[in-house]
Amino acid sequence: MSIQSIQGKLIEKFDTVQISDRFKKREFVVEYIDGNPMYPNFILFQLTQDRCDMLDPFEKESMIEVSFNLRGRKWNAPSGETKYFNSLEAWRLQPVQQTAPGMGGENVPPPPPPPEQDAIDVTESDENDLPF
């Protein structure tokens, strides 16, 4: 079992499907950009059992962080053929906090320092010279 986490845009939310009387699942798709934004990945995740409702508060197009386990299964078909299946089983969903432009989330250079002002020597001033 491998535990992973990615951030991406929620593209699709599917309804919960009752597979058997004791098992249900819900699938969703996240657009994940790894490298070149011209070629995004569309990753199908699943939620199972009581976790199916975790997707309800999230709207399509919202940015989310998905924590998931990578699962693999082997199945021997009645015909004797062996098949392998992979699934990405989500166990935590969180909204991604996006920073507003200019709030430090970009590669923006720091503002220039204020211009230097002439130094004022207060050691020789008298208390009575204060304007207040």
Secondary structure, 3 states (H helix, E strand, C coil): CEEEEEEEEEEEECCCEEEECCEEEEEEEEEECCCCCCCCEEEEEEEEHHHHHHHCCCCCCCEEEEEEEEEEEEEECCCCCEEEEEEEEEEEEEECCCCCCCCCCCCCCCCCCCCCCCCCCCCCCCHHHCCC
